[in-house]
Amino acid sequence: MDLKFDHAALQVRNMDAAIAFYTEKLSFCLDFRAVNEHEKEEYAFISSGDLRIELIRDLENDFCPPVPQKPFCPHLCLEVADLEIALNGLKEKNIPVLKGPLAIKDEETWVYFADEDNNVLEYIQWFRKK
């Protein structure tokens, strides 16, 4: 079987706010948005290059946000070319850092942050990809 990564899904409380966060603060593009009446869910697909994320809002049940805590799992990791530039972008957009920057000398550096629904995200810069 030949598997290929397609997308990750994140639950959100408010679809308008979630789309605004990812498109305005993290520069994703909104691909489409719809409601699945059968499943009673609203969903949207956003993308940045080859990366796709599905945002899902449950239309029947109250949203229970996750509590970000070490080891920050699950999380969605986004590779950046320059972590310092990415960190400045977080600061400019008033997105607080949960932890970091952290580093493994000559290998990688990374930082954890969260969206407005406490879905944990990570920016990583690789110095030497394996």
C-alpha positions as a printed NumPy array, in Angstrom:
array([[  0.   ,   0.   ,   0.   ],
       [  1.341,   3.427,  -0.954],
       [  0.302,   6.013,   1.648],
       [  0.571,   9.763,   1.284],
       [ -0.225,  12.384,   3.917],
       [ -3.42 ,  14.255,   3.068],
       [ -4.426,  16.527,   5.958],
       [ -4.724,  17.004,   9.712],
       [ -7.995,  17.963,  11.426],
       [ -8.502,  20.339,  14.323],
       [-11.693,  20.957,  16.286],
       [-12.719,  24.584,  16.683],
       [-15.335,  26.477,  18.696],
       [-16.097,  29.234,  16.187],
       [-15.456,  28.67 ,  12.473],
       [-15.253,  32.369,  11.555],
       [-12.67 ,  33.019,  14.281],
       [-10.668,  29.905,  13.406],
       [-10.552,  30.758,   9.705],
       [ -9.518,  34.315,  10.559],
       [ -6.717,  33.062,  12.844],
       [ -5.221,  30.732,  10.257],
       [ -5.658,  32.996,   7.23 ],
       [ -4.852,  36.363,   8.795],
       [ -2.248,  35.369,  11.383],
       [ -0.578,  32.304,   9.835],
       [ -1.109,  33.114,   6.116],
       [ -3.13 ,  30.018,   5.195],
       [ -5.638,  30.192,   2.322],
       [ -9.267,  29.168,   2.71 ],
       [ -9.946,  26.414,   0.167],
       [-13.614,  25.828,   0.971],
       [-16.146,  25.765,   3.779],
       [-19.353,  23.751,   4.124],
       [-21.811,  22.077,   6.486],
       [-22.306,  18.326,   6.644],
       [-25.972,  18.11 ,   7.694],
       [-25.839,  14.339,   8.146],
       [-22.914,  14.524,  10.619],
       [-24.053,  17.878,  12.08 ],
       [-20.618,  19.404,  11.504],
       [-19.344,  22.549,   9.884],
       [-15.957,  22.183,   8.276],
       [-13.424,  24.143,   6.293],
       [-10.223,  23.223,   4.516],
       [ -7.313,  25.643,   4.653],
       [ -3.931,  25.248,   3.02 ],
       [ -0.423,  26.58 ,   2.802],
       [  1.548,  25.055,  -0.048],
       [  1.128,  21.275,   0.179],
       [ -0.083,  21.434,   3.8  ],
       [ -3.844,  21.073,   4.32 ],
       [ -5.767,  21.396,   7.572],
       [ -9.422,  20.611,   8.115],
       [-11.149,  22.751,  10.725],
       [-14.226,  21.052,  12.216],
       [-16.986,  22.535,  14.38 ],
       [-19.462,  20.184,  16.038],
       [-22.944,  21.679,  15.58 ],
       [-24.586,  19.521,  18.276],
       [-22.21 ,  19.345,  21.208],
       [-20.447,  21.954,  23.305],
       [-16.794,  22.497,  22.514],
       [-14.366,  21.346,  25.202],
       [-10.992,  22.949,  24.388],
       [ -7.85 ,  20.92 ,  25.018],
       [ -5.509,  22.041,  27.787],
       [ -2.012,  22.571,  26.353],
       [  0.55 ,  20.895,  28.572],
       [  3.894,  19.185,  28.211],
       [  4.685,  17.171,  26.101],
       [  2.25 ,  19.214,  23.946],
       [  0.714,  16.184,  22.24 ],
       [ -1.048,  16.048,  19.985],
       [  0.367,  18.933,  18.   ],
       [  0.713,  19.947,  14.378],
       [  4.274,  20.774,  13.363],
       [  4.932,  23.326,  10.624],
       [  8.407,  23.578,   9.121],
       [  9.792,  27.095,   8.669],
       [ 12.943,  28.239,   6.908],
       [ 13.914,  30.677,   9.684],
       [ 12.564,  30.286,  13.216],
       [ 13.594,  33.804,  14.217],
       [ 11.443,  35.293,  11.453],
       [  8.572,  32.954,  12.393],
       [  8.862,  33.99 ,  16.063],
       [  8.76 ,  37.655,  15.097],
       [  5.584,  36.906,  13.144],
       [  3.991,  35.323,  16.203],
       [  4.975,  38.326,  18.309],
       [  3.606,  40.79 ,  15.725],
       [  0.28 ,  38.907,  15.628],
       [  0.064,  38.687,  19.446],
       [  0.245,  34.895,  19.465],
       [  1.818,  33.755,  22.741],
       [  4.516,  31.094,  22.8  ],
       [  3.737,  28.104,  25.035],
       [  7.361,  26.967,  25.206],
       [ 10.585,  27.676,  23.428],
       [ 12.514,  28.272,  21.464],
       [ 14.12 ,  24.924,  22.187],
       [ 17.074,  23.468,  20.308],
       [ 19.177,  20.438,  19.61 ],
       [ 22.563,  21.831,  18.577],
       [ 23.252,  21.614,  14.847],
       [ 20.01 ,  19.659,  14.285],
       [ 16.847,  21.663,  14.912],
       [ 15.158,  24.454,  16.814],
       [ 11.461,  24.681,  17.599],
       [  8.741,  26.516,  19.483],
       [  5.233,  25.585,  20.631],
       [  2.213,  27.883,  20.402],
       [ -1.553,  27.404,  20.16 ],
       [ -4.469,  28.642,  18.114],
       [ -7.409,  30.357,  19.803],
       [ -9.003,  26.962,  20.542],
       [ -5.865,  25.653,  22.291],
       [ -4.879,  23.353,  19.431],
       [ -1.103,  23.129,  19.848],
       [  1.068,  24.042,  16.882],
       [  4.822,  23.875,  16.509],
       [  7.2  ,  25.77 ,  14.261],
       [ 10.4  ,  23.846,  13.54 ],
       [ 13.544,  24.824,  11.689],
       [ 15.795,  21.967,  10.633],
       [ 19.508,  22.617,  10.244],
       [ 20.259,  19.179,   8.895],
       [ 17.374,  17.073,   7.612],
       [ 17.767,  13.329,   7.778]])
